[in-house]
Amino acid sequence: ANLVVQMYARLGSLRDAAAAFQQIENPNVYSWNIMLTAIAQTGHSDEAVLCFYRMPNRNVVSWNSIMASCADNKKFHETTSLFSKMPQWNPITLTTMMLAYAAGGDLQKAEALFDWMPNRCLVSWNAMIQGCLDCGIFDRANQMFQKIPARDGISWNSMVLWLSQNGHLESAMEQIFDRMPKHTTISWNALLSCYSRNPDKNAMDAARVAFDRIPEREMSSWNALVTGFAQTGHLTAAREILEKMPKQGMVTWNALMAAYVEGYQADVALDVFLREFELGGNVGNLGEVSWLVLVEACAGSARLGLGQEIHCEIARLGLLDPGACDRRHREMLLNALIHMYARCGRLDLASAEFGAIDRRGLVSWNTMITAFARHGRDSQALDLFSAMKLEGLMPDAITLIAVLAALSHRGMVAAALGLAASMAADYHVAATSDHYVCIVDALGRAGQLEGAEELSHAMPRDAMTWMALLGACSSHGDVARGQRAVQELVLPVPEPCTFVLLANAWTAA
């Protein structure tokens, strides 16, 4: 029975795993640990905590599992509390806590724990190096890398990955890659990713050369090359490489389709998909990521009909059923559906999907608030903002852009100014150019053009701010101020709408 629970857990089917667990007459601590790990690994951290406290007996594996679950979900206070209550620790416990400290930004405590450890194994050394890298302190990580008694592939690869991902390709090659006793697939892929993600033509050529040097190319190496080229906009090259692959996997297709969507070629992404797959037919290999990309492509191309077909297929496969799949994947799919329906103008359907999320995260709230604000449903956007705060969620920069836009549209200038003035203190959000554009727009709509112009001069020069002021001048017939706004625009070639707005200002004067 334990093996059945474990099998369903590995397949990501939490519901079936729970059903199999309930068939065990007297589950022992090993059975409970399998169930606890299954819940934790599918992202249900709150349910994992409940399971942990329901356990009649616990061992160090139980404690380590729940600690890792809390740490993975950035619940660092709970992780620390569990660590302090544990009856006994083992090296895995200490390593988990060390990584949690580092992930929470407290590298000092992580190092103190590392220094205290009586017997440091290679896993502990690697965890401490990774913690330093996660905090962006490469020099300290390098010091530890030099001191480590023995290095394995993880030690070398973590350094190569960090250097390559942070734009230090030359250092990655000279300091680490060329000195490695053995190049693994991971190290080759790190190099490929760094080269191929550089938009420079020379970097593309270097990526191809590095790829040709790999003794045995695995699927992940092909994927790294295709993904890198796709993400830097070299879509033709990415497609050519994909077609040369001995076997094309969904990871590669996902990367290519996502790149088309991000490059504002959502229609091309959908055409690529529809040529390879048939809804209701050969879609068995598609996972949550593939469906997510497809929904985003429908949003980008505003293809409501196809989006609804894809929604039906996702529902048929059970990917939206609570407990049937990873909670995080389910929430991402629902958020994508909200965005898709909102982009297609179907706020009723977007609201229905929003209501289907049992525990909404910030992304869900932001998606729905932004949808209402963009479609002129300002009152509903503001009501939803109030509801979000009542549920204890702290807004971020994206939330406040949508709220400021809604306040601007409703002519609530004082409220917009008050929110802008207090957002740093109340929500720990620093104002960006997008927030300032909303304030300039609010002042302009209210006819307070002098204040709008003063604010535009006070903030860093940004074309959108001056366009907002020009739009207000057009509405209120302020030709002189509109001409000054045109002169401040930092567009290499002014857009046609610039002259239209200025002409409108002349007409309204």
N, C-alpha and C positions, 0 to 999 in steps of 0.2 A: 504493500500500500504506500509506503514511503517513496518508493521509486516512481509510482504513478503521480504522486503529488509533485515530485521533483521534475518529472517529464513535462507536466502541464505548466509548471513554473518557468521552465526553460523555453517553452513555446510562447510565453507571455499571456497565457489564458488563466488569469487569476480566478475567474469564476469556477472553472473546472478544477483548478487546484484546490480551492476551498471546498468544493463538493467532495472531492476525493479524500481530503483531510477529515471531513465530518464522518466518513465511513470507518475511520480508524476507531476501534472501540475504546482503547486506553492509550492515547498517544503519549509517547515518552518525550523526553527533552529533545532527542534527535528529530522526532516528527515535528515538534513545535518549532524548532530552529529552521527546518526546511520551509515551513509555512511563513514564518517571520521573514526569512530572506526573500521569499517570493513576493510578499507584500511590499517590502522595502524596495526591491529592484524594479518594480513597476511604478515607482514614484508616489505611492500612497503612504507618505511618511506619517501622517496622523493616525491612519489605521494601523501602521506598524507599531506605533507607540501603544495603542490600545491592545494589540495582540501581545506585546511584550509584558504588559502588566496583568494580562489574563493568564499568563503561563504559571502553572502550579510550581514548576521548578525551573531554575535558570542556571546555565553554566557560563563560562567565560566567552563561549561562542555566541550565546544569546546577547550578552552585553556588547560584544564587539559589533554584532550585526546592527543593533539599534543605534549604537554610537555612529557607525558609518552612515546609516540612513539619515540621521539628523545632520551630520556634517555635510553630506552630499546635497542636502536641501537648504544649506546655509543657516541652519538653526544652531548657531554656535553656542548660545547660552545653554540650550538643552544638552548639547554635546558635553560641555564642561561640567554641567550638573551630574550627568550620568557617570562621567569619568571619576568624579569625586565620591560617588556612592558605590562604585564597584568593589566587591569584596576582595578581588585579586586581579592583577594585571598580567598580561603577557606581552611579548614584543609587538604583536599586532595591535594591541590596545594602545601602547605608547606611540607607535607609528601613526595610527589613526588620529590620535589627539594632536600629535605634532603637525600633521597635515591640516587639521582643523584650525589650529592656531594660525598657521601660515595663510590659509585661505581667508581667514577673518582679518588678515592684515597685522596680526600680532606676532611678528617674526621673533621678537625678543623672547617671548614665552616659548615659542617653538624651539629656539636655540637652547634655552635654559633646560628644557625637557630633554633635548638631544644630549646635552653635556652631562645630564644626570644619569642617563641610561647606563646601567652597569655593563651590559654586553651588547654592543652595537653590531647588528648584522648588516649585510649589504643592502637589504631592503630599507633599513633605517637611514643609511647613508644616502641612498637614492631618493628617499622621501624628503630628506632635509635639503638636498640639492634642488629638487623640484619645488620645494617650498620657497627657497630663495628666488628661483626663476619666476615663480608665480607672483612674487612681490616685486619683480622687476629689478632685483639686485644681483646683476650678473657677476660682479667682482667677487662678492661673497660666495656665490655658487661655484665660481671658478676656483677659489681658495679651497673649498671643500672637495672639489673634484680632484685637485692636485694631491690632497691629503688622504684620499680614500685608499684603504689598504689594497683592495682589488676591485677592478672595474668590470662590469658586464655590459651587455648590449644596451641595457636601459640607461646606464650611466652615460655612455657615449651619445646615445641617441637623444636623450633629453637636452644635452648641450647643443647638439647640431640643430635640433628642432627649434630651440629658443632663438639661437643666433640667426637662423635662416628666416624664421617668421618675423623677426624684428629688423630685417633689412641689413644684417651684418653678414652678407654672403661671403665676403673675402675672409673675414675672421673665422667663419664656420669651416671654410675650406682649409685655411692654413693652420689654425689652432687645433681643430678637432678632426675633421673628416679625413685629411691626408695622414693623420697619425693613428687612425683606428686600426687595430690588428685585423679586424674583419668587418667588411661592409655588409650590413644586413639589408633586407628589403626596406625596413623602416628608415634607415639612414639614407639610402638611395632616394626614397620617396620624399624625404624632407628636402633634399637637394633639388629634386625635380620641381617640387612645389614652389620653392623660392625662386628658381630661374623662371619658371613658366608664369608666375604671377607678376613678373616685372614686364610692363608694357613695352619696354625697349626691344627693338628688333634683335639686337645682339644677344639679349637674354633669352629670347626665343630660340635662337640658333644654339646657344649654350645648353639649353634644356634638351634639345634634340640630340646633341653630342653626348650629354650625360646619360640620356635614355639608351643610346646605342652601346654605351659602355657596360650596362648592367648585364652580368653573365647570364642570369636566368630571370626573365621578366615575368612577374606575377600580375594578376589582374589589378592589384592595388597600384602597381607602377603605371600601367596604362591609365587607370583612373586618375592618378595624380597629375599626369601630363594633360589629359583632356580637361580636367577640372581647372587646372591653372590657366590654360589657354582660354577656356570659356569665361572665367571670371575676369580676365583682363580685356575682354571684348574681341579676342581673336576667334570669333565663332566659326569662320570658314576653316581655319586650321584645326580647331577642335573637332569639327564634324569630319574632316578628312582622316584624322587620327582614329576617331571612333569607328569609321568604316573599315579601317585596316586591322582592327582588333580581331584576334582569333576567336574571341568569344565576348559578346557584348552583355554586360550585366546592368542591372537596374541602377546601380550607383552611378555609372557613367551617363546613362540616359537622364537621370535626375539632375546631374550637374549641368548637362547641356541645356535641358529645358529650363532650369532655374536661371541660367545665364541669359537665355533668350528673354525671359520675363523681366529680369533686372535691366536688360538692355532695351526695354520698351519694344520688344518684338514678341509680345504674348501670342499674337496670331500665328507666328512661325512655330512657337513652342507647341501650340495645339495641333497644328498641321503635322509636325513631326510625330507627335503622339498618335494621332488618328491614322497615320500611315502604318504604324507598327502594331497598334493594338485596336481592338474592337470592343466597345462597351457592351457588357453582357456576355462577351465571348472570352478571348484569351487575355484576361486581366488577372489571372491567378497569381502571377509573380509580383504584382504591384503591392508595395508596402505602404505604410502610412506616409512616408516622405514623398513617394510618387504622387499619391492622391493630393497631398498638400500642395505640391508644385502645380498640379493641374487646376486645383481650385483657384490658386493665385493667378494662373494664366487666364482663367475665365474672368477674373476680376479685372486684370489688366486690359483685356480686350472687350469687356462689357458684354460677353456672350451669355446672356441669362439662360437661354434654352439648354445649351450644352452644360452650363453650370448646374442646372437642376437635374439633368441626366446623371452627371457625375455624383451629385449629392445622393440620388437614389441608389447608385451603385455602392457608394460608401456605406449607406445605411443597410443595404442588402448583405454586405459582407460583415456586418456587426461591428464596424470600427467606431461607431458612436455609442455603443451600449456601455453603460457604466459597469466597471468590473470586468468587462470582456477583453479589454486591452489596456495598454499603458495609459495611465491617467493623463500624463503630460502630452502624449500624442493625441489623445482624444480632445483635450482642451485646445491644442494647436489647430486641429481640424475644424473645430467649432468656431474658433476665432477667424480662420480663413473663410469659412462660410459666411460669417457675419460681414466680413469685409467685402466678399464677392457680391452678396445681395445688396449691400449698401451702395457699392459702385454702380450696380445696375439699377439703382433707384427704388428697389423693393425694401423699404425700411420695415414693412410689416413682417417680411420673412426674416430680415436681419434680427429684429426684436425677438422673434420666436426662437431663433438659435441662441440668442443671448440668454433667454429664459431657460434653455435646456442645460446650461452649465450649472452644476450644483454648487461648486465653490469657485467663484469668479476671481481670477487674478487681475493684476493691474492691466495686462494687455487686453483682456476682455472688456474691461470698463473703458479703456482708452479707445478701442475700436468702435464701440457703440456711441460714446460721447462725441467722437470726431465725426461719425456718420451723421448724427443729428445736426451738428453744427454746420457741416458742409452742405446739407440739404435745406438749410434755413429753418430747421425745427429747433430754434434757439431755446425756447422755453423747456422743451424736453431734455435738451443737452444740459441745461443748468439744473434741472430737477435730478437728473441722473448723477451729476457731479455731487449734489448734496447727499444723495443716497449712498454714493460710494464712500464719502467721508463718514457717514453714520455707521457703515460697516467696518470702519477702522482702517481703511486703506489710505496711504499717503500718496497724493498725486505727484506725478513727475513732470518733467518739462513738456512732454507731449500732451498730457492732460491739460496743462495750463494754457498751452497754445489754443486748443479747441475751446476752452472756457472763455479766454479773452476774445476770441473771434465771435463767440455767441453774444457776449456782452456788447461788443462793438456793433453787431447787427441790430441789437435791440435798443441801441442808443443809450446804454447805461454807462456813460463815460466815467462818472464818479466811482462806480463799482470796479470798472476796469483799471482805473488809476490806483485804487486802493489795493486791488489784488496784485498789481505789478509792484507796488511799493512794499508789500508784505510777504511776497512769495519766498524771498530768501530766508527771512526770519521764521515764517510759519511752516514752510515746506522744504527748506534747505535746497531750493532750486535757484540757480543763478540765471539771470535774464540773458537770453541770446537775441540775435538779430530777428528771429522769428517772433519773439514776444514783443520786441519794439515795433515791428511792422503792425502788429495788432493794435498797439496803443496809438500809433500814428493814424491808423485807419479809423479808430474810434473817435479821436479828436477831429479828424477830417470830416467824418460823417456828421458830427455835431456842429460843423461850421467853425470850429476853433482852429483855424488854419495857421494863425501865428504860433500857437503852442505846438502844433504838429510840425511846423518848419523848424522851430527851435530844438525840438527833440530829435529831428532828423539830422541836424547839425551836430548835436551833442554825442550821438552814438557813432560807432565805426561806420565808415561809408559802405552802403549796401544798396544795390540797385532796386531791390524790392521795396525798400523804405521810401525811396524817392518816387517810385511808381505809385505807391499808395497815396503819397502827397499829391502827385499829379492828378490822380483820379479824383481826389477831393476838390482840387482846384477846378477840374473840369465840371464837376457837379455844381459848384458854387460860383462859377464864372470869374475866378480870380486869375486873370491872364498873366499879370506881372509875376506873381508867385509861381505860376505854372511854368513860365519861361525859366525861372531860376531852378526849378526842380529838374527841367530837361538838361540844363547845363551841368547839374550834379550827377546825372545818371552815369554810371560807370560801364555802360555797354559799349563794346568795340564798334558795333554797328547798331544804331538805334532800331528797335522794333517798330513796325508800322503802327502799332497801337499807340506808341508814344505821340506820334503826330496827330492821330485821331483824337486823343484825349486833349491835346493842346488846341486843336481846332474846335472841339466841343466847348472849351473854356471861352474861346473867342465868341462862339455863338451865344453862350449863356450870359456873356457880359452885357 
